[in-house]
Amino acid sequence: MSRNDQWETVIGLEVHAQLKTATKLFCSCSTRFGEAPNSNTCPVCSGYPGVLPVLNGSAVEYALRAALALGCEIPPMSRFARKNYFYPDLPKGYQISQYELPLAVHGHLEIPSGDGTKRVGITRVHMEEDAGKLVHAEGASSLVDLNRAGTPLVEIVSEPDIRSAAEAADYVRTLRSILTYAEVCDGNMAEGSLRCDANVSVRPRGSTTFGTRAEIKNMNSFKFIEKAINYEIERQIELIEDGGKVVQETRLFDSRTGRTESMRSKEEAHDYRYFPEPDLPPLVLTPARVAEVRASLPELPDARRKRFADDLGLPTYDARVLTETRELADYFEDVVKAGAAPKAASNWVMGEVLRGLKGEAPAPSDLKWPPRYVADLIAMVEAGTISGSVAKTVIAEGLESGQAPAEIVKAKGLSQISDDSALFAEVDAVIAANPGEVEKYRAGKEALLGFFVGQVMKRTGGKANPKRLNEIVRDKLKAP
Amino acid sequence: MTIERKDVVHVAKLARLDLNEDEIERMTRQVDQIVTYMRSLDELGPLDPADVPPTAHVLDVSCPLRADEPRPSGQDEAILERAPGRRDRFYTVPKVIE
């Protein structure tokens, strides 16, 4: 019996997403990334006594957008609360967060599961401020940069509905896609705009109570989410099977070793003594305001995926890949709008265009080819002006240089040879050079057809019209 | 006694207060008196607390909102200068070991 049959993993995720505001949550300091340390600071975000927080209206709007995009209910009133703990990146000695009355509750999202989807519940979405950044330098000191302190975040807490590391990564991928579609977060995991903590526990399969959970922090890529959780699952199962007990604690993932390590330094910090933030009155959101924000939401990935499949006739897989980011979906739709057939457009965008984009966040706006050029290229293939393989060369070159497809074809002389007399000459030459193969073919080894076609393609630099070439080769190889 | 010595020691630790024996004893007594005083509310009669929403804020207003327009404070340098420890543009704190 494998471990998988004996143990079930239960995972709940807490994702922190940085909202795309220009200023911090409670002061007018800029949120720009990469500025000189401690340059975007003021008495409010530096925790000076006597100052008062003033809530950023755009942060509320973005948080609402996120919550509505996740299908949440918005209670008429939410409240900020102080979460008290001491850490050098938190100048006030407390973080302003939301506790008893969060902004939003009871949402959900759908992650891919086989051919269909699986629903993962969202317990709550609340607003809070980010802490500063600690830099661990050499010597007796750590360094503190408060540029990030006070940056608006939403914390999105899932129900413990996730059952594997792969599902956890899918959940974060789906969430990231929804948040970027809703334009509330840039989704950049490397810069920390999207951060994920996982509550992981295991229990004997069939059990209905939860095992003791450990909280895993510091997983800043999809790869690390899977790696960290898988490591943690194995660790807990081994521990229990050896007669030990899982301790409720925070564990830090170390991407160099691939292990999770206990974070003893924070063990005592879990008594946060939350209380309502006296400096901020409750946040009241009227149904009219909520409706207004709901109406401003764009088409979300689920709806778009469904439309690509149902209206454009794309396979589920294509629809999923193309809708992962709004930019890629827009790019694809623009190729279709420029006249390409949806499935051809999908093949080229998922193949060559995606290949032209690197990294986890495809940014089609960085491409040197506008969608219209891809449509032009597809039209040239369909008209027989160029072959599919030449088209691949053209797009690869176009994505480098930005030159239009027709220009590249013209400049390089890549137009297909569809002229029969030119093809006759090439085919005759190949037949003359390979008498042995000709004999075998005529003796019945018809698979050799491809060999002759390939030889002609080689001689013509791939420019022979493949359809016509096939016909000619077949003709010429018939017994004399 | 509503508040016991261990409560005071726990809260003092969380608040990073270094109390001596005398202070622990005095704080236990005083905090207990304060909490016990809250029992005066019982004199209001048989009021069901579930009927009364807890007051988190005394003003009947919604949280005022601010426009999302960056405004440099112009005080970043002054704040850095006042820090107990500084290296270049960073604040320094005793080494944090993870």
Interface residues (C-beta under 8 A of the other chain):
Chain A: T21 A22 T23 C27 S28 C29 S30 A36 P37 N38 S39 N40 T41 C42 P43 S46 Y48 V54 L55 N56 G57 S58 A59 V60 R79 F80 N84 F86 Y87 P88 L134 V135 H136 A137 G139 A140 S141 S142 L143 V144 D145 L146 L252 M263 S265 E268 D271 R273 P276 P278 L280 P281 P282 L283 V284
Chain B: H10 K13 L14 R16 A56 H57 L59 V61 S62 C63 P64 L65 R66 A67 D68 E69 P70 R71 P72 S73 Q75 D76 I79 L80 G85 R87 D88 R89 F90 Y91 T92 V93 P94 K95 V96 I97 E98
